[in-house]
Amino acid sequence: MITQIGIVAGEIWHFLDKYGKVDLERLVVGTERPKDIVLMSLGWLAREGHVRVDCSQQGYEICLREKK
């Protein structure tokens, strides 16, 4: 399972690199992965400091963190 989470984390990173800031549903649809795996992978990326997750009135918005 950890391997699958890591693979999806990479797919999420590439998706965000291509499309920029997206909402959670677009990320799930765009990666064509189950929502639970996307959420686990996002948690991994957030913990490692690679993504930013913001809460808006429409839901969650995700983007890559800017490189310093």
ABEGO torsion letter per residue (X at the ends): XAAAAAAAAAAAAAAAAAAEBBBAAAAAAAAGBBAAAAAAAAAAAAAAGABBBBBBAAEBBBBBBBBX
